[in-house]
Amino acid sequence: MEGRNRSGWYTAQEVRQHCLPSDCWLILLGHVLDVSPLLASNPPHLAQPLLLEAGEDISHWFDPATGDIKTYIHPITKLPTFSTPQGRFIHIPPPDCPRTDWDCSYELPWWKDKQYIIGRLSEKTRLIRIKNVLTGLEAPLEVPSEETIREILERYAKRNSHAQSYTWKGISTTHDKIFSDLNMDKTLAENGISDESNLFMSLGLASNHHIPVIHVYFNDDLTPL
């Protein structure tokens, strides 16, 4: 589907772009969920709390130890009750349950239903510049550190449809600054292009003080039309 990455890794900025009732993504305990069909098939008043957080991280609603909604002891019933200060939402039972007008026919609550998971949120993203040596143009990209060069190529292909026709080269910062072909099935770090953002910040510099450059060299254009 549109907007989904083959790698299954996403940046927070990518998730934020999906913030409509018909295109609603959420971040939940490190996973990225597409709850668009869930919103469409449930009452608007129950969908509203999720829609208000569209594109954002709702992990603070949940107990990371159980993966379930946080609970508290109700002052009157003295029973564990779901904590929903943002308002009751889909698959949260009404406070006076059981009752006949609440549909509880689902097998799993949506936050435990794997059908809505489309990938994972990157634990650390990286800024890189891809320089087309043929044209001299540079394309800045924010990429998940977990992605391989081949998966980064898929991102670059959105800007250059002939991306498959290039050889990718870079300078290894961990191997005597050797400039060589990149292994397309390894990550930036595995190719020796280390993440120095923490070092820059420790020196009082901006984390993007230096952005690594990947050079792409044009081969024969064999990209299918």
SVG drawing of the C-alpha trace seen along z (x, -y; Angstrom):
<svg xmlns="http://www.w3.org/2000/svg" viewBox="-29 -23 73 37">
<polyline fill="none" stroke="black" stroke-width="0.4" points="0.0,0.0 1.0,-3.6 3.4,-4.9 4.6,-1.5 8.2,-0.6 9.4,2.8 11.9,2.8 9.2,2.5 11.1,-0.3 9.8,-3.9 10.9,-7.2 8.7,-9.2 8.3,-11.8 7.0,-9.2 4.4,-8.1 3.2,-11.7 2.3,-12.0 -0.6,-9.6 -3.0,-11.6 -6.3,-11.4 -9.5,-9.4 -8.9,-7.4 -5.1,-7.1 -4.4,-6.9 -1.2,-5.4 -0.1,-5.2 3.1,-4.3 2.5,-1.7 5.4,-0.3 7.8,-0.5 5.4,0.8 3.7,-1.1 0.0,-0.4 -2.3,-1.3 -5.7,-1.6 -7.5,-3.1 -9.9,-0.1 -10.6,0.0 -11.7,-3.6 -13.9,-3.1 -15.8,-0.1 -16.5,-1.6 -18.7,-4.4 -17.1,-7.9 -17.2,-8.8 -15.1,-5.8 -12.7,-6.4 -12.2,-10.1 -9.6,-9.6 -7.4,-7.6 -7.9,-10.1 -6.8,-13.0 -3.5,-11.1 -3.1,-10.1 0.5,-10.0 1.7,-10.1 3.1,-7.8 0.4,-6.5 2.7,-4.2 2.1,-6.2 -1.5,-4.9 -0.1,-1.3 1.8,0.7 4.9,1.9 5.1,5.0 1.7,6.3 1.1,4.6 -2.3,3.7 -4.1,0.4 -2.9,-1.0 -5.4,-0.5 -6.3,-2.0 -8.6,-1.0 -12.0,-2.5 -12.8,-4.5 -16.4,-3.2 -16.3,0.4 -12.7,1.0 -12.1,3.0 -9.2,2.6 -10.5,0.3 -9.0,-0.9 -7.4,-4.3 -8.6,-6.4 -8.3,-10.1 -8.3,-10.9 -11.8,-9.4 -13.2,-5.9 -12.2,-4.5 -12.6,-1.4 -12.7,1.9 -12.8,0.3 -16.0,1.5 -18.4,-1.1 -18.2,-1.7 -21.5,-0.1 -20.8,3.1 -22.2,5.7 -24.9,4.3 -26.6,5.4 -25.8,2.4 -22.0,2.9 -20.4,5.1 -17.8,7.3 -17.6,9.9 -14.0,9.2 -11.4,11.9 -8.7,9.5 -8.6,5.8 -7.0,3.8 -3.9,3.0 -3.1,6.8 -4.3,7.7 -1.2,8.1 -3.3,7.5 -2.8,3.7 0.9,3.8 2.7,2.7 6.3,2.3 8.5,0.9 9.7,-2.5 13.4,-3.1 15.2,-3.3 17.7,-5.7 17.5,-7.5 20.4,-8.9 20.8,-11.8 22.7,-11.1 23.3,-12.8 23.2,-10.8 25.2,-12.5 24.6,-11.6 28.1,-11.9 26.7,-12.1 24.5,-15.1 26.1,-16.6 22.8,-16.7 22.5,-15.7 19.4,-14.2 19.2,-14.5 17.5,-11.6 16.6,-10.6 16.8,-6.9 16.3,-4.2 19.7,-3.0 18.4,0.6 17.9,0.4 20.4,1.9 21.8,-0.1 19.5,1.8 16.5,0.7 17.8,-2.9 18.0,-2.6 14.3,-2.0 13.8,-5.4 16.1,-7.0 14.2,-5.5 11.3,-7.8 13.5,-10.6 15.5,-8.8 13.6,-6.1 16.9,-4.7 18.4,-4.2 19.1,-0.5 21.5,-1.6 24.0,-3.1 27.0,-1.8 26.9,-3.0 30.2,-4.0 31.1,-5.5 34.0,-6.3 34.4,-4.0 35.1,-5.9 36.1,-2.7 38.5,-1.2 41.2,-3.9 38.7,-6.0 38.7,-3.7 36.5,-4.8 34.9,-1.7 31.8,0.0 29.1,0.5 27.7,3.9 24.0,3.4 22.9,6.0 24.5,4.3 23.6,1.2 25.5,-2.0 27.2,-1.1 28.1,2.4 29.6,0.7 31.9,-1.3 29.9,-4.5 29.5,-5.1 27.0,-7.4 29.0,-10.3 26.1,-12.4 26.6,-11.6 30.2,-12.5 29.4,-15.9 26.9,-16.7 29.4,-15.8 31.7,-18.4 29.0,-21.0 28.3,-20.7 25.0,-20.1 24.2,-16.4 24.2,-17.1 27.5,-18.9 28.7,-16.4 26.3,-14.4 27.8,-11.4 27.8,-11.4 27.0,-8.4 28.2,-8.7 26.3,-6.9 28.0,-6.3 25.9,-5.7 26.3,-2.3 24.5,-1.1 20.9,-2.1 19.2,1.3 16.2,0.1 13.0,1.7 10.6,-0.8"/>
</svg>
